[in-house]
Amino acid sequence: MLSVRPKVAELLFQVYGRSLHPELFEIYESRELERGGYRVRVDITSAGHVVSWRYGGLTLTEVAASAHHPLPQKRRLMSYRLRGERDDRIECRGGVTYQMNFQLETVDPHVFWTFQQELAHDGQRQGMLYTFDSSGRMALGALSYIYLETRNRQLLVQAFHTFPDDYAIVKSQSAFQLP
């Protein structure tokens, strides 16, 4: 199966107060963890990632996906085009908080390839890494790298997604915090 990314200009960053069916996404890498009363499933998908976090009866799902990808509207708490930089925060019942920051950076080709090589090197040692096929325009394919930092009362997710055709890098950081 060919695994090529959509264009970076098509991306959305969304958060739901519910789970989303995994069948909605092309999943290339997946990991599940449990710690301190919360459970999380992290998927690297064709356009970015899906993080599904559960604690008690609360579910939060973070999605970086193509705007053309048909996702439900029901219980969508946040939706932003992936452009520039954005911070946001959601206060949930029971004192749970969710915070996110993302930025889209277009860089010089040399800077891009250096970053991509460092990401590939670091990803082989820790975290989750997936290398996509080349789109044909560039010799190397895109990368997705996700690093999880788990604590009893907090989950920190750092994600990096590269887009070689545009020399673009999407960086996001999310924190799921228990009271």
matplotlib code that plots the C-alpha trace (Angstrom):
import matplotlib.pyplot as plt

x = [0.0, 1.4, 1.6, 1.9, 0.8, -1.8, -0.7, 0.1, -2.4, -5.3, -4.7, -7.0, -6.3, -9.4, -10.4, -13.5, -15.2, -15.7, -13.9, -13.7, -13.7, -10.2, -11.8, -12.0, -8.3, -5.4, -3.3, 0.4, 1.7, -0.1, 0.6, -1.6, -0.6, -2.2, -1.0, -2.4, -6.0, -5.9, -5.6, -4.3, -4.1, -1.9, -2.0, 0.2, -2.1, -1.8, -2.2, -0.9, -2.1, -5.0, -4.7, -7.6, -7.3, -9.7, -10.1, -13.2, -16.1, -14.3, -12.9, -10.9, -9.7, -7.1, -6.9, -4.5, -6.1, -6.9, -9.8, -11.1, -11.2, -14.9, -15.0, -18.1, -19.3, -20.9, -19.1, -16.3, -14.8, -12.1, -11.2, -8.4, -6.7, -3.1, -1.6, 0.8, 0.8, -2.1, -2.6, -5.9, -7.1, -10.3, -11.5, -13.4, -15.6, -14.0, -11.1, -9.4, -7.7, -6.4, -3.9, -2.5, -0.1, 0.7, 2.8, 3.3, 6.7, 7.9, 11.7, 14.7, 15.3, 18.7, 17.1, 14.2, 16.5, 18.7, 15.6, 14.2, 17.5, 17.7, 14.1, 14.7, 17.8, 16.0, 12.9, 14.9, 15.9, 12.7, 9.1, 7.0, 8.3, 6.8, 8.5, 6.1, 6.8, 8.1, 5.4, 7.6, 8.6, 11.2, 13.6, 12.6, 9.2, 7.6, 8.1, 5.9, 7.4, 5.5, 7.1, 5.0, 5.9, 3.7, 3.2, 0.6, -1.5, -0.4, 0.2, 2.4, 2.3, 4.8, 4.3, 6.3, 5.1, 7.2, 5.9, 8.9, 7.0, 6.4, 9.5, 7.0, 7.1, 4.1, 4.9, 2.3, 2.4, -0.6, -1.0, -3.8, -3.9, -5.8, -6.9]
y = [0.0, 3.4, 5.8, 9.4, 12.5, 15.0, 18.6, 20.6, 23.3, 20.8, 20.0, 20.6, 20.2, 19.1, 17.9, 15.9, 15.1, 11.5, 8.6, 8.3, 4.9, 3.8, 2.7, 6.4, 6.6, 4.9, 3.9, 3.2, 2.9, 2.6, 2.4, 2.0, 2.9, 3.0, 5.0, 6.7, 5.9, 7.2, 5.2, 6.5, 5.2, 7.1, 6.4, 7.8, 8.3, 9.3, 13.0, 13.2, 11.6, 10.6, 10.6, 9.1, 9.7, 8.2, 8.9, 7.7, 8.4, 11.2, 10.8, 13.4, 12.7, 14.9, 14.6, 16.1, 15.2, 16.4, 18.9, 16.6, 13.7, 13.2, 13.4, 13.8, 17.2, 15.8, 16.7, 18.5, 20.9, 22.6, 22.9, 24.9, 25.0, 24.1, 27.5, 29.6, 29.0, 28.4, 27.8, 26.7, 25.1, 23.2, 22.8, 19.5, 18.2, 16.9, 19.4, 17.7, 20.1, 19.8, 22.2, 22.3, 24.3, 23.8, 25.5, 25.2, 26.2, 26.5, 26.5, 26.6, 23.3, 22.7, 23.3, 21.0, 18.1, 18.5, 18.5, 15.5, 13.5, 14.4, 13.3, 10.0, 9.4, 10.3, 8.3, 5.1, 5.4, 6.4, 7.4, 6.4, 6.9, 6.3, 7.1, 7.6, 6.8, 9.6, 11.5, 11.2, 14.9, 14.4, 11.5, 11.0, 10.7, 12.5, 11.5, 11.4, 11.2, 11.2, 11.3, 10.5, 11.5, 9.8, 10.8, 9.6, 12.8, 14.0, 12.9, 15.1, 14.4, 15.9, 15.3, 16.3, 15.8, 16.7, 17.6, 17.5, 18.8, 22.1, 22.1, 22.3, 21.0, 20.7, 20.7, 20.1, 19.7, 18.6, 18.1, 16.0, 16.9, 15.2, 17.4]
z = [0.0, -1.0, 2.0, 0.8, 2.7, 1.6, 1.0, 4.2, 3.2, 3.6, 7.2, 10.2, 13.9, 15.8, 19.3, 20.1, 23.4, 22.2, 20.6, 16.8, 15.0, 14.0, 10.6, 9.7, 9.3, 7.5, 10.5, 9.9, 13.5, 16.8, 20.5, 23.6, 27.2, 30.6, 33.6, 36.7, 35.8, 32.2, 29.0, 25.7, 22.2, 19.7, 16.0, 13.2, 10.2, 6.6, 7.4, 10.9, 14.1, 16.3, 20.1, 22.0, 25.8, 28.4, 32.1, 34.0, 31.7, 29.9, 26.4, 24.4, 20.9, 19.2, 15.4, 12.8, 9.5, 6.0, 5.7, 2.9, 5.4, 6.4, 10.2, 12.4, 13.6, 16.8, 20.0, 18.2, 20.7, 18.6, 15.0, 13.4, 10.0, 10.5, 9.7, 11.6, 15.3, 17.7, 21.4, 23.1, 26.3, 27.3, 30.8, 31.2, 33.9, 37.1, 36.7, 33.8, 31.4, 27.9, 26.4, 22.9, 20.8, 17.2, 14.6, 10.9, 9.7, 6.2, 6.1, 3.8, 2.0, 3.8, 7.2, 6.3, 5.3, 8.3, 10.6, 8.8, 9.2, 12.9, 13.4, 11.7, 13.8, 17.1, 16.1, 15.8, 19.5, 21.2, 20.5, 17.4, 13.9, 10.5, 7.1, 4.3, 0.6, -1.6, -3.5, -6.6, -6.6, -3.8, -3.3, 0.4, 1.9, 4.8, 8.4, 11.4, 14.9, 18.1, 21.6, 24.7, 28.2, 30.7, 34.4, 36.8, 36.5, 33.0, 29.5, 27.2, 23.5, 21.1, 17.4, 14.4, 10.8, 7.8, 4.3, 1.9, -1.2, 0.7, 3.0, 5.8, 9.4, 11.6, 15.3, 18.0, 21.8, 23.8, 27.6, 29.1, 32.8, 35.7, 38.6]

ax = plt.figure().add_subplot(projection="3d")
ax.plot(x, y, z, "-o")
ax.set_aspect("equal")
plt.show()
